Amino acid sequence: MPHEVDMTKALMMSLKDWYSQQTERWPVRRVQLLVGEFTCVEPDLLRTAFAKQKLGTFLENAEIAIRDSPFIAFCRNCEREYKPDINLEYGCPECRAPLDEIRSGRELKIEKVDWDIPVGAER
């Protein structure tokens, strides 16, 4: 869980910086993340860390929504995408070429922040 705690701290620092730059500071309802399979971040542990660290902050009532990004590589020899397997040392399952290009799975980013906009307020 220490990895997820550190990731959550970095996430909250980014959100705090972003929030401080907003002209309207409505309550944050949801933070939507994209988390790649190859980041080694466990979504459930990230949710737990976020639930603990948000207490007493502007994110206290916010929930976290996580969208997974699969680990996909590309083999230049075979000219095809594949799902890397640790048992093959992540190499291409067809030609056994070493992992050369990662197409997805390394992402860890904020995709969207949803506000609780008061009735009658305009953005």
N, C-alpha and C positions, 0 to 999 in steps of 0.2 A: 504493500500500500504506500510506502514512502514515495515511489515514483508518481503515483496518482496525486498524492498530497502536494508534491512540488509542481505538478502540472496544473493543479487547481489554483495554487497560489499565483502562478504566472498568468493563468486565465483571469483571475480576479483583478490582478494589477492592470491587465489590458482593458478590462471592462471599466475599471475605475477611471483610467485615463480617458477612455472614450466618453464615459458618462459626464465627466467634468467639463468636456468641450461642448456639450449639448446646450442649446438655448432653452429648450423646454426639458425639464427633468421629471417626467412622469414615472410612476412606479414601473419597474421591470417585471413583466409577467413570466417570460420564458427566454432562456438563452439556448439557441439551437447550435449544436456543434457537429462538425464532421470529424470522425475519428477513424484513422486508417488502421487496418489490421496489423500492419508491420510496425506500428509505433510502440507496441507492447503495453499499451494502456488498456486496462480492463474497464469497460464501461460501468459495470456495477460498482467497482471501487471508486471510480471517478464521481459517480452520483453520490456515494456515501461521503466522500471528502468534500464535495461541493455543499452538501446538506449541512455539514458541520461548520465549514468555514464561512458560509454566508450569514450566519447568525450575527445580529447586531450591525449588519451592513445595509447598504441600499439595495442589496440583492436578497434580503431576508425572506421575502415572499415569492421569489422567483423559483421556477423549476428549471431543470436542465433537460433538454431533449437531445438525444445522441443518434446520429445517423452514421452507420458503419460504411466504411469504404474498403472493399476487398483488396487483398494483396495480389496484384496482377503484374507480371513481367512480360517483356517482349524479347524474343530470340531473333537476332538479326540473321543468323544462319538459316533458320527455318522460315523466317518472316511471318511469325505468328505469336499471338499472346498465349500465355499459359499461367496457371496458378502454381507458384513455386512451392516446393515440398522440401522441408528441412532434411528429410531422409536422402534426398538427392543433392544436398548442400545447395539448394535453391537453383540448381542448374536446369537447363531445358530437358524435359522428359523425353523428347524425341532424339536429339543429337548429343545430349549431355554437355553442351556448351555451358560455360559458367554464366552465372547471372550477370547480365550486361546492362539492362535497362529496366527500371521500375516504372511502370505506367500509373499505378495507383497503390494506395495502402500506406503511404507515409504522411498523410495529411493529419493535422491536428489544428483545426481552425474554427473560428466563430463564423457561422454562416449567416445568422440572423438574430436580432434581439427584438422581442415583441414587448410592446408597452401596454400598460393599462391607461388608455387615453380617456380622460374624463369626458362625459357627455357634453357636447357643444364645443369642445376644444378642437382647434384646427392645428394641423402640423405645419 
